[in-house]
Amino acid sequence: TELLGKSRKFQHCINAGIRALQDHEWSLAASHFQDAHQIAPSSPGAKRALFLAMEVKNTVTQSRGNIDRAISEGDREKALAYADALDNYVERIHAQVLDADLLAVDGQQESSL
């Protein structure tokens, strides 16, 4: 039925987004979570996942810009500090993604379709 098809597509989008986060593919993750959010706009799991992916994508982009700027200014120490902070941030996010509770899509997903 249509509801079952939406439910499967929703779960596929969530799972693909989680895999993309685990692979550090922030834009791809955001795209998958956006698709899930469009299928089930009232799903708290999809909203949390989309927010996380967008936040990580923006933070990584900003951090890379800071690293590039420090390099172009010839400030190796500052660039290394930014890179170290980014590595630590990505490690924390990766650990959170592995925590099933962070992106758990609750049983309400079908009722929100």
ROBA-907633 format. One line per 5 residues: number of its first residue (from 1); their letters; for each residue x, y, z of N, C-alpha, C. Coordinates in steps of 0.2 Angstrom, whole numbers, plus 5000, padded with zeros to 4 digits. Example, Ala and Ser with C-alpha at 12.3 -4.5 7.8 and 13.67 -1.06 7.14 Angstrom:
2
1> as> 5066:4972:5039:5062:4978:5039:5066:4984:5039; 5064:4989:5035:5068:4995:5036:5064:5000:5039
! end
This chain:
113
1> tellg> 5004:4994:5000:5000:5000:5000:5004:5006:5000; 5001:5012:4999:5005:5018:4999:5008:5020:5005; 5005:5019:5011:5008:5020:5017:5015:5016:5018; 5014:5009:5017:5020:5005:5017:5026:5007:5013; 5024:5009:5007:5029:5012:5002:5033:5018:5005
6> ksrkf> 5029:5023:5008:5032:5029:5011:5036:5027:5017; 5033:5022:5021:5037:5020:5026:5044:5017:5025; 5044:5013:5019:5050:5010:5017:5055:5015:5014; 5052:5020:5010:5056:5025:5007:5059:5029:5013; 5055:5031:5018:5057:5035:5023:5063:5032:5027
11> qhcin> 5062:5025:5029:5068:5022:5032:5074:5021:5028; 5073:5020:5021:5079:5020:5017:5083:5027:5017; 5079:5032:5017:5082:5039:5017:5086:5040:5024; 5083:5038:5029:5086:5038:5036:5093:5034:5036; 5092:5028:5034:5098:5023:5034:5103:5026:5030
16> agira> 5102:5028:5024:5107:5031:5019:5110:5037:5022; 5106:5041:5026:5109:5047:5029:5114:5046:5034; 5112:5041:5038:5116:5038:5044:5123:5036:5041; 5122:5032:5036:5128:5029:5032:5133:5035:5030; 5130:5040:5027:5133:5045:5024:5137:5049:5030
21> lqdhe> 5133:5050:5035:5137:5053:5041:5143:5049:5044; 5142:5043:5044:5147:5038:5046:5153:5039:5041; 5152:5040:5035:5157:5041:5030:5160:5048:5029; 5157:5052:5033:5159:5060:5033:5157:5063:5027; 5151:5061:5024:5149:5064:5018:5143:5068:5020
26> wslaa> 5144:5074:5023:5140:5079:5026:5134:5081:5021; 5136:5083:5015:5131:5086:5011:5126:5080:5009; 5129:5074:5007:5125:5068:5006:5120:5067:5011; 5122:5067:5017:5118:5065:5023:5113:5070:5024; 5114:5076:5023:5109:5081:5023:5104:5080:5018
31> shfqd> 5106:5079:5012:5101:5077:5007:5096:5071:5008; 5099:5066:5011:5095:5060:5013:5090:5062:5018; 5092:5066:5023:5088:5067:5029:5083:5072:5027; 5084:5077:5022:5079:5081:5019:5074:5077:5015; 5076:5072:5012:5071:5068:5008:5067:5065:5014
36> ahqia> 5070:5062:5019:5066:5059:5024:5061:5064:5027; 5063:5070:5029:5059:5075:5032:5053:5077:5027; 5054:5077:5020:5049:5078:5016:5044:5073:5016; 5046:5067:5017:5041:5061:5017:5037:5061:5023; 5040:5063:5029:5037:5063:5035:5039:5069:5039
41> psspg> 5036:5075:5037:5038:5081:5040:5037:5082:5048; 5033:5078:5051:5031:5078:5058:5036:5073:5062; 5040:5069:5058:5044:5064:5062:5050:5068:5066; 5050:5067:5072:5055:5070:5076:5062:5067:5075; 5062:5061:5073:5069:5058:5071:5072:5061:5065
46> akral> 5067:5062:5060:5070:5065:5053:5072:5073:5055; 5068:5076:5059:5070:5083:5061:5077:5083:5064; 5078:5079:5069:5084:5079:5073:5090:5077:5068; 5089:5072:5064:5094:5070:5059:5096:5076:5054; 5091:5079:5051:5092:5084:5047:5096:5090:5050
51> flame> 5094:5092:5056:5097:5097:5060:5104:5096:5061; 5106:5089:5063:5112:5087:5064:5117:5088:5058; 5114:5085:5053:5118:5085:5046:5119:5092:5044; 5115:5096:5044:5116:5103:5042:5121:5107:5047; 5120:5106:5053:5125:5109:5058:5132:5106:5057
56> vkntv> 5133:5100:5056:5139:5097:5055:5142:5100:5048; 5138:5100:5043:5140:5102:5036:5143:5109:5037; 5139:5114:5040:5141:5121:5041:5147:5121:5045; 5148:5118:5051:5154:5118:5055:5160:5116:5051; 5159:5110:5048:5165:5108:5044:5167:5113:5038
61> tqsrg> 5162:5116:5035:5164:5121:5030:5167:5127:5033; 5165:5129:5038:5168:5135:5041:5175:5133:5044; 5175:5128:5047:5182:5126:5049:5187:5125:5044; 5185:5122:5038:5190:5122:5032:5192:5128:5030; 5187:5133:5030:5188:5140:5028:5193:5143:5032
66> nidra> 5193:5142:5039:5198:5145:5044:5204:5142:5043; 5205:5135:5041:5211:5132:5040:5214:5135:5034; 5210:5136:5028:5213:5138:5022:5216:5146:5023; 5212:5149:5027:5214:5156:5028:5220:5157:5032; 5221:5152:5037:5227:5152:5041:5233:5150:5037
71> isegd> 5232:5145:5032:5237:5143:5028:5239:5149:5023; 5234:5152:5020:5236:5158:5016:5239:5164:5019; 5238:5164:5026:5242:5170:5030:5248:5167:5032; 5250:5161:5031:5257:5158:5033:5257:5156:5040; 5251:5156:5043:5251:5154:5050:5250:5147:5051
76> rekal> 5255:5143:5051:5255:5136:5051:5252:5133:5058; 5254:5136:5063:5252:5134:5070:5244:5135:5071; 5242:5141:5068:5234:5142:5068:5231:5137:5064; 5234:5135:5058:5230:5131:5054:5230:5124:5057; 5236:5122:5060:5236:5115:5064:5231:5115:5069
81> ayada> 5230:5121:5073:5225:5121:5079:5218:5120:5076; 5217:5124:5071:5210:5123:5067:5209:5116:5065; 5214:5113:5062:5213:5106:5059:5212:5101:5065; 5216:5102:5070:5215:5098:5076:5208:5098:5079; 5206:5104:5080:5199:5105:5083:5194:5102:5078
86> ldnyv> 5195:5103:5071:5190:5100:5067:5190:5092:5067; 5196:5089:5068:5197:5082:5069:5193:5080:5075; 5194:5083:5080:5191:5082:5087:5183:5082:5086; 5181:5087:5083:5174:5088:5082:5171:5082:5078; 5174:5081:5072:5172:5075:5068:5172:5069:5072
91> eriha> 5177:5067:5076:5177:5061:5080:5171:5061:5085; 5169:5067:5088:5164:5067:5092:5157:5066:5089; 5156:5069:5083:5150:5068:5079:5150:5060:5077; 5155:5057:5075:5155:5050:5072:5153:5046:5078; 5156:5047:5084:5154:5043:5090:5146:5044:5092
96> qvlda> 5144:5050:5091:5137:5051:5092:5132:5048:5087; 5135:5048:5081:5131:5044:5075:5131:5037:5077; 5136:5034:5080:5136:5027:5081:5131:5025:5087; 5130:5031:5091:5125:5030:5097:5118:5030:5094; 5115:5024:5094:5108:5023:5090:5103:5028:5093
101> dllav> 5104:5030:5099:5098:5035:5102:5098:5041:5099; 5104:5044:5096:5104:5051:5094:5100:5051:5088; 5100:5047:5083:5096:5047:5077:5091:5042:5077; 5089:5039:5082:5084:5034:5082:5077:5037:5080; 5075:5034:5075:5068:5036:5072:5063:5032:5076
106> dgqqe> 5059:5035:5080:5054:5032:5084:5049:5028:5080; 5045:5025:5084:5039:5021:5081:5034:5025:5078; 5034:5032:5079:5029:5036:5077:5030:5038:5069; 5035:5035:5066:5037:5037:5059:5031:5035:5055; 5028:5029:5056:5022:5028:5051:5016:5032:5052
111> ssl> 5015:5034:5059:5009:5038:5060:5010:5045:5058; 5017:5047:5056:5018:5054:5054:5018:5054:5047; 5017:5049:5043:5018:5049:5036:5011:5051:5033
! end
